[in-house]
Amino acid sequence: MTVLQDANVKTLTGTNFTAIDVGPLAELDSYKLEVPAVNRKVRGKLFIKELLGLTGMQISMNKLPANAAVPFYHQHKENEESYVFIKGKGQMQIDGQIFDVQEGSIVRISTGGSRTLRNNSNEDLYFLCIQAKENSLNIDTFEDGIKSDKEVAW
């Protein structure tokens, strides 16, 4: 599915990294996203996968304006999602269960979960959404990490 995204970001790359700067969260609505196949245009959503060259996950930065809502339910075929709420307050609805979310809330949703989100407050709601293939993490952080003998120098 074709996704058109207007993203003017600062990028820094090295042999083993890519870093981007998308600017202040309050300016997320300057980013425009268009999905022609479903006739959908969105402001305040920035997909990061291509910008960083991610190979095992998708990340989006999101701003949901005060008193706005996602106008549909959705599920995923293969990817679980984690929503990390950074600022503001709102509500999620997953499989008909409604609960409050706010700065500091983190919600994981499996592929089978039918979800939607609303901002029922008078301030903007900011969150990250991270997607990865369900059941694909085969090794935990402490088992995967390799300590380097290189001295830290700033």
C-alpha positions as semicolon CSV with decimal commas, in nm:
position;residue;x (nm);y (nm);z (nm)
1;M;0,000;0,000;0,000
2;T;0,140;0,338;-0,096
3;V;0,184;0,590;0,184
4;L;0,281;0,946;0,096
5;Q;0,448;1,140;0,372
6;D;0,567;1,498;0,383
7;A;0,861;1,481;0,625
8;N;1,126;1,749;0,644
9;V;1,364;1,610;0,908
10;K;1,730;1,658;0,989
11;T;1,928;1,336;0,934
12;L;2,272;1,227;1,054
13;T;2,418;0,894;0,942
14;G;2,725;0,690;1,025
15;T;2,847;0,340;0,951
16;N;2,624;0,182;1,215
17;F;2,356;0,443;1,288
18;T;2,099;0,687;1,158
19;A;1,971;0,973;1,373
20;I;1,688;1,209;1,291
21;D;1,552;1,526;1,446
22;V;1,184;1,586;1,376
23;G;1,156;1,902;1,586
24;P;0,932;1,985;1,882
25;L;0,634;1,758;1,957
26;A;0,403;2,059;1,942
27;E;0,487;2,089;1,571
28;L;0,402;1,728;1,479
29;D;0,084;1,845;1,307
30;S;0,303;2,012;1,043
31;Y;0,369;1,660;0,906
32;K;0,118;1,531;0,654
33;L;0,044;1,167;0,577
34;E;-0,170;1,044;0,288
35;V;-0,290;0,691;0,212
36;P;-0,458;0,717;-0,131
37;A;-0,591;0,357;-0,131
38;V;-0,820;0,433;0,162
39;N;-0,866;0,804;0,081
40;R;-0,716;0,904;0,416
41;K;-0,519;1,220;0,496
42;V;-0,376;1,273;0,844
43;R;-0,182;1,551;1,014
44;G;0,024;1,490;1,326
45;K;0,146;1,139;1,238
46;L;0,502;1,066;1,131
47;F;0,618;0,716;1,037
48;I;0,985;0,664;1,119
49;K;1,073;0,327;0,954
50;E;1,206;0,462;0,624
51;L;1,357;0,775;0,779
52;L;1,578;0,563;1,010
53;G;1,613;0,258;0,784
54;L;1,452;0,032;1,046
55;T;1,446;-0,339;0,958
56;G;1,260;-0,503;1,245
57;M;0,999;-0,252;1,363
58;Q;0,787;0,046;1,267
59;I;0,763;0,354;1,488
60;S;0,524;0,643;1,449
61;M;0,518;0,972;1,637
62;N;0,164;1,097;1,690
63;K;-0,027;1,405;1,800
64;L;-0,401;1,365;1,855
65;P;-0,560;1,710;1,900
66;A;-0,785;1,796;2,192
67;N;-1,131;1,636;2,165
68;A;-1,037;1,433;1,853
69;A;-1,062;1,058;1,796
70;V;-0,937;0,792;1,558
71;P;-1,253;0,734;1,349
72;F;-1,214;0,356;1,305
73;Y;-1,118;0,032;1,477
74;H;-0,822;-0,166;1,346
75;Q;-0,619;-0,482;1,404
76;H;-0,293;-0,610;1,257
77;K;-0,219;-0,935;1,075
78;E;0,135;-0,988;1,208
79;N;0,243;-0,691;1,422
80;E;0,179;-0,629;1,788
81;E;0,175;-0,263;1,889
82;S;0,296;-0,074;2,194
83;Y;0,163;0,274;2,258
84;V;0,386;0,494;2,476
85;F;0,200;0,804;2,596
86;I;0,429;1,105;2,632
87;K;0,198;1,395;2,714
88;G;-0,173;1,458;2,764
89;K;-0,470;1,236;2,849
90;G;-0,717;1,026;2,657
91;Q;-0,884;0,687;2,634
92;M;-0,819;0,364;2,447
93;Q;-1,079;0,108;2,355
94;I;-0,956;-0,245;2,294
95;D;-1,205;-0,525;2,226
96;G;-1,480;-0,306;2,372
97;Q;-1,295;-0,231;2,697
98;I;-1,243;0,142;2,754
99;F;-0,968;0,272;2,984
100;D;-0,784;0,596;3,051
101;V;-0,432;0,666;2,925
102;Q;-0,200;0,955;3,008
103;E;0,163;1,060;3,019
104;G;0,351;0,754;3,143
105;S;0,094;0,497;3,023
106;I;0,222;0,216;2,800
107;V;-0,018;-0,024;2,631
108;R;0,069;-0,342;2,437
109;I;-0,190;-0,482;2,196
110;S;-0,166;-0,824;2,032
111;T;-0,258;-0,885;1,670
112;G;-0,609;-0,999;1,763
113;G;-0,696;-0,682;1,957
114;S;-0,940;-0,446;1,787
115;R;-0,844;-0,095;1,892
116;T;-0,922;0,274;1,868
117;L;-0,816;0,584;2,059
118;R;-0,963;0,919;2,155
119;N;-0,848;1,238;2,318
120;N;-1,132;1,338;2,547
121;S;-0,939;1,625;2,704
122;N;-0,878;1,989;2,621
123;E;-0,505;1,945;2,553
124;D;-0,317;1,762;2,277
125;L;-0,229;1,394;2,331
126;Y;0,119;1,282;2,223
127;F;0,230;0,921;2,186
128;L;0,468;0,685;2,013
129;C;0,337;0,370;1,850
130;I;0,591;0,091;1,805
131;Q;0,508;-0,212;1,590
132;A;0,704;-0,535;1,564
133;K;0,618;-0,882;1,445
134;E;0,441;-1,065;1,724
135;N;0,653;-1,339;1,890
136;S;0,965;-1,238;1,693
137;L;1,189;-1,134;1,983
138;N;1,400;-1,445;2,038
139;I;1,656;-1,309;2,282
140;D;1,617;-1,061;2,569
141;T;1,818;-0,740;2,607
142;F;2,065;-0,867;2,867
143;E;2,132;-1,187;2,674
144;D;2,170;-0,999;2,343
145;G;2,396;-0,717;2,467
146;I;2,773;-0,746;2,425
147;K;2,987;-0,523;2,649
148;S;3,271;-0,352;2,467
149;D;3,617;-0,310;2,620
150;K;3,646;0,033;2,458
151;E;3,688;0,316;2,711
152;V;3,414;0,579;2,713
153;A;3,542;0,918;2,604
154;W;3,329;1,225;2,543
